[in-house]
Amino acid sequence: MTDIEAEFAAIRSLKQAMYEELGEYKALRQELEAKIREIMDPFVEEIQAHEENIRNAVLMQEKSYKGNLGKATFRKGYPRYTWDNKALEGYVAAGHEEILQFRKETFVQPAVSISVEEVI
């Protein structure tokens, strides 16, 4: 049997060693990321403005657009319905089994999500 706590300890130890080895490069990386953001921000703002113009035009036309340089797909609004499963099961238990013909059951596979406390 695997000692799970020991596995987490090993991960934490390896991350600590990795961050220590990357130490001097982290500051350089932060400087580069700041410079990249400084250059990108004005472009991103203009791009977002053009995207908003396209979005508004397509919404007004209620029609998708496809050109040589891009496409914008229009999706018509529609009502979305959800069901209160707990209430419906109560309804079935009260003698209305005919409703079960409309129920679809699927099996969701088990999964594991791993979160390791970050080392700073």
C-alpha positions as a Markdown table, in Angstrom:
| # | Residue | x | y | z |
|---|---|---|---|---|
| 1 | Met | 0.0 | 0.0 | 0.0 |
| 2 | Thr | 1.3 | 3.4 | -0.9 |
| 3 | Asp | 2.0 | 5.9 | 1.9 |
| 4 | Ile | 0.1 | 8.9 | 0.4 |
| 5 | Glu | 1.4 | 11.4 | 3.0 |
| 6 | Ala | 5.0 | 10.3 | 2.0 |
| 7 | Glu | 4.1 | 10.9 | -1.6 |
| 8 | Phe | 2.9 | 14.4 | -0.9 |
| 9 | Ala | 6.1 | 15.0 | 1.2 |
| 10 | Ala | 8.2 | 13.9 | -1.8 |
| 11 | Ile | 6.4 | 16.2 | -4.2 |
| 12 | Arg | 6.8 | 19.1 | -1.8 |
| 13 | Ser | 10.5 | 18.4 | -1.3 |
| 14 | Leu | 11.1 | 18.2 | -5.1 |
| 15 | Lys | 9.2 | 21.4 | -5.7 |
| 16 | Gln | 11.2 | 23.2 | -3.0 |
| 17 | Ala | 14.5 | 22.0 | -4.6 |
| 18 | Met | 13.2 | 23.0 | -8.1 |
| 19 | Tyr | 12.3 | 26.5 | -6.9 |
| 20 | Glu | 15.6 | 27.0 | -5.1 |
| 21 | Glu | 17.4 | 26.0 | -8.3 |
| 22 | Leu | 15.3 | 28.4 | -10.4 |
| 23 | Gly | 15.7 | 31.3 | -7.9 |
| 24 | Glu | 17.8 | 33.7 | -10.0 |
| 25 | Tyr | 15.7 | 33.0 | -13.1 |
| 26 | Lys | 12.5 | 33.8 | -11.3 |
| 27 | Ala | 13.4 | 37.5 | -11.0 |
| 28 | Leu | 14.5 | 37.6 | -14.7 |
| 29 | Arg | 11.2 | 35.9 | -15.6 |
| 30 | Gln | 9.2 | 38.5 | -13.7 |
| 31 | Glu | 11.1 | 41.3 | -15.4 |
| 32 | Leu | 10.4 | 39.8 | -18.8 |
| 33 | Glu | 6.7 | 39.2 | -18.1 |
| 34 | Ala | 6.4 | 42.8 | -17.0 |
| 35 | Lys | 8.0 | 44.0 | -20.2 |
| 36 | Ile | 5.8 | 41.7 | -22.3 |
| 37 | Arg | 2.6 | 43.0 | -20.5 |
| 38 | Glu | 3.8 | 46.6 | -21.1 |
| 39 | Ile | 4.1 | 45.9 | -24.9 |
| 40 | Met | 1.0 | 43.8 | -25.2 |
| 41 | Asp | -1.6 | 45.8 | -23.2 |
| 42 | Pro | -2.2 | 48.6 | -25.7 |
| 43 | Phe | -2.6 | 46.0 | -28.5 |
| 44 | Val | -4.9 | 43.8 | -26.4 |
| 45 | Glu | -7.2 | 46.8 | -25.7 |
| 46 | Glu | -7.5 | 47.6 | -29.4 |
| 47 | Ile | -8.1 | 44.0 | -30.3 |
| 48 | Gln | -10.9 | 43.8 | -27.7 |
| 49 | Ala | -12.5 | 46.9 | -29.1 |
| 50 | His | -12.5 | 45.4 | -32.6 |
| 51 | Glu | -13.9 | 42.1 | -31.3 |
| 52 | Glu | -16.7 | 44.0 | -29.6 |
| 53 | Asn | -17.5 | 45.8 | -32.8 |
| 54 | Ile | -17.7 | 42.5 | -34.7 |
| 55 | Arg | -19.8 | 41.0 | -31.9 |
| 56 | Asn | -22.3 | 43.9 | -31.9 |
| 57 | Ala | -22.5 | 43.8 | -35.8 |
| 58 | Val | -23.2 | 40.1 | -35.8 |
| 59 | Leu | -25.8 | 40.4 | -33.0 |
| 60 | Met | -27.6 | 43.2 | -34.9 |
| 61 | Gln | -27.7 | 41.2 | -38.1 |
| 62 | Glu | -28.5 | 37.9 | -36.3 |
| 63 | Lys | -26.4 | 36.2 | -38.9 |
| 64 | Ser | -23.0 | 34.5 | -38.8 |
| 65 | Tyr | -20.1 | 35.9 | -40.8 |
| 66 | Lys | -17.4 | 34.1 | -42.5 |
| 67 | Gly | -14.6 | 35.9 | -44.4 |
| 68 | Asn | -11.1 | 35.4 | -45.5 |
| 69 | Leu | -9.6 | 36.6 | -42.3 |
| 70 | Gly | -12.0 | 35.2 | -39.7 |
| 71 | Lys | -15.5 | 34.2 | -38.8 |
| 72 | Ala | -18.1 | 35.1 | -36.2 |
| 73 | Thr | -20.7 | 32.6 | -35.4 |
| 74 | Phe | -24.2 | 33.7 | -34.4 |
| 75 | Arg | -26.1 | 31.5 | -32.0 |
| 76 | Lys | -29.8 | 32.3 | -31.5 |
| 77 | Gly | -30.9 | 32.7 | -27.9 |
| 78 | Tyr | -33.0 | 29.9 | -26.5 |
| 79 | Pro | -34.6 | 28.9 | -23.2 |
| 80 | Arg | -32.7 | 26.3 | -21.2 |
| 81 | Tyr | -34.7 | 23.9 | -19.0 |
| 82 | Thr | -33.5 | 22.1 | -15.9 |
| 83 | Trp | -35.3 | 19.7 | -13.7 |
| 84 | Asp | -35.4 | 19.3 | -9.9 |
| 85 | Asn | -34.3 | 15.7 | -9.7 |
| 86 | Lys | -35.1 | 15.4 | -6.0 |
| 87 | Ala | -38.7 | 16.6 | -6.5 |
| 88 | Leu | -39.2 | 14.3 | -9.5 |
| 89 | Glu | -38.0 | 11.3 | -7.5 |
| 90 | Gly | -40.6 | 12.2 | -4.9 |
| 91 | Tyr | -43.2 | 12.4 | -7.6 |
| 92 | Val | -42.2 | 8.9 | -8.8 |
| 93 | Ala | -42.3 | 7.6 | -5.2 |
| 94 | Ala | -45.8 | 9.0 | -4.9 |
| 95 | Gly | -47.0 | 6.5 | -7.5 |
| 96 | His | -46.1 | 8.1 | -10.8 |
| 97 | Glu | -43.6 | 5.6 | -12.3 |
| 98 | Glu | -44.6 | 6.5 | -15.8 |
| 99 | Ile | -42.2 | 9.5 | -15.6 |
| 100 | Leu | -39.2 | 7.2 | -15.4 |
| 101 | Gln | -39.4 | 6.6 | -19.2 |
| 102 | Phe | -38.1 | 10.1 | -19.7 |
| 103 | Arg | -35.1 | 9.7 | -17.4 |
| 104 | Lys | -31.6 | 9.1 | -18.8 |
| 105 | Glu | -29.0 | 7.7 | -16.4 |
| 106 | Thr | -25.3 | 7.8 | -17.1 |
| 107 | Phe | -22.4 | 6.7 | -15.0 |
| 108 | Val | -19.6 | 9.2 | -14.2 |
| 109 | Gln | -16.3 | 7.5 | -13.7 |
| 110 | Pro | -14.5 | 8.1 | -10.4 |
| 111 | Ala | -11.7 | 10.7 | -10.6 |
| 112 | Val | -9.0 | 12.1 | -8.4 |
| 113 | Ser | -7.9 | 15.7 | -8.3 |
| 114 | Ile | -4.6 | 16.3 | -6.7 |
| 115 | Ser | -3.7 | 19.7 | -5.0 |
| 116 | Val | -0.3 | 20.1 | -3.5 |
| 117 | Glu | 0.3 | 23.1 | -1.1 |
| 118 | Glu | 2.5 | 25.5 | -3.0 |
| 119 | Val | 6.1 | 26.2 | -1.9 |
| 120 | Ile | 7.1 | 29.8 | -2.1 |
